Amino acid sequence: MSKHEYIIKSFGQKYPDDAVRFCTSITLPNNGIVIAEMAAEEYFKKRTGRGNSWPLDFEIYINGSSIGIFSVEIMTIFNAFKKRDEK
């Protein structure tokens, strides 16, 4: 199983000291965008990501090797619909 880690370049974090390990079953480097989105979601939900200004630059590592830096934007969507009038 591959070891997936990220650092947030936007904060000046350095590898390996600031790296955060996270779980994903995706292993192929050509899926870097998907892995970066998963890292950002992990950061947003489990860490302090809600209080940051996005986009943030994530550097993704697989088994200790960088596969690139990815700029990740957060897009919150609200949907509304009118309910039928009650009689």
TORKOL-631158 format. One line per field, with one value per residue (C-alpha): residue number from 1; residue in three letters; z negated, y, x. Coordinates in steps of 0.5 Angstrom, whole numbers, plus 500, padded with zeros to 3 digits. Last residue first. Example, Ala and Ser with C-alpha at 12.3 -4.5 7.8 and 13.67 -1.06 7.14 Angstrom:
% residues 2
dokol	2, 1
pavex	SER, ALA
zz	486, 484
yy	498, 491
xx	527, 525
***
This chain:
% residues 87
dokol	87, 86, 85, 84, 83, 82, 81, 80, 79, 78, 77, 76, 75, 74, 73, 72, 71, 70, 69, 68, 67, 66, 65, 64, 63, 62, 61, 60, 59, 58, 57, 56, 55, 54, 53, 52, 51, 50, 49, 48, 47, 46, 45, 44, 43, 42, 41, 40, 39, 38, 37, 36, 35, 34, 33, 32, 31, 30, 29, 28, 27, 26, 25, 24, 23, 22, 21, 20, 19, 18, 17, 16, 15, 14, 13, 12, 11, 10, 9, 8, 7, 6, 5, 4, 3, 2, 1
pavex	LYS, GLU, ASP, ARG, LYS, LYS, PHE, ALA, ASN, PHE, ILE, THR, MET, ILE, GLU, VAL, SER, PHE, ILE, GLY, ILE, SER, SER, GLY, ASN, ILE, TYR, ILE, GLU, PHE, ASP, LEU, PRO, TRP, SER, ASN, GLY, ARG, GLY, THR, ARG, LYS, LYS, PHE, TYR, GLU, GLU, ALA, ALA, MET, GLU, ALA, ILE, VAL, ILE, GLY, ASN, ASN, PRO, LEU, THR, ILE, SER, THR, CYS, PHE, ARG, VAL, ALA, ASP, ASP, PRO, TYR, LYS, GLN, GLY, PHE, SER, LYS, ILE, ILE, TYR, GLU, HIS, LYS, SER, MET
zz	494, 495, 500, 504, 502, 506, 508, 505, 507, 504, 506, 503, 508, 504, 509, 509, 513, 514, 513, 516, 515, 510, 507, 500, 502, 505, 504, 505, 505, 503, 505, 502, 506, 501, 495, 488, 482, 485, 486, 479, 479, 480, 485, 489, 489, 491, 496, 499, 499, 503, 508, 508, 509, 515, 518, 518, 521, 526, 520, 519, 512, 510, 504, 500, 493, 490, 488, 486, 488, 483, 482, 489, 493, 491, 490, 492, 491, 498, 499, 495, 494, 496, 495, 498, 497, 502, 500
yy	547, 547, 551, 546, 548, 552, 550, 552, 549, 552, 550, 551, 551, 550, 552, 547, 549, 543, 542, 536, 528, 529, 523, 520, 514, 519, 526, 531, 539, 543, 550, 553, 557, 559, 563, 559, 558, 552, 548, 548, 540, 534, 537, 542, 538, 532, 535, 538, 532, 528, 534, 533, 526, 527, 532, 527, 522, 521, 519, 512, 510, 511, 508, 514, 515, 521, 523, 530, 533, 538, 535, 532, 536, 543, 548, 555, 556, 556, 550, 546, 539, 533, 525, 519, 512, 507, 500
xx	393, 401, 404, 409, 416, 420, 427, 434, 441, 448, 454, 461, 467, 474, 480, 486, 492, 496, 504, 507, 508, 513, 517, 516, 512, 507, 508, 503, 504, 498, 497, 491, 485, 482, 483, 483, 478, 475, 482, 483, 484, 480, 474, 478, 485, 482, 478, 484, 488, 482, 483, 490, 489, 484, 489, 495, 491, 497, 501, 497, 496, 489, 486, 487, 489, 492, 499, 501, 508, 511, 517, 518, 517, 517, 511, 511, 504, 502, 506, 501, 504, 501, 502, 500, 504, 503, 500
***
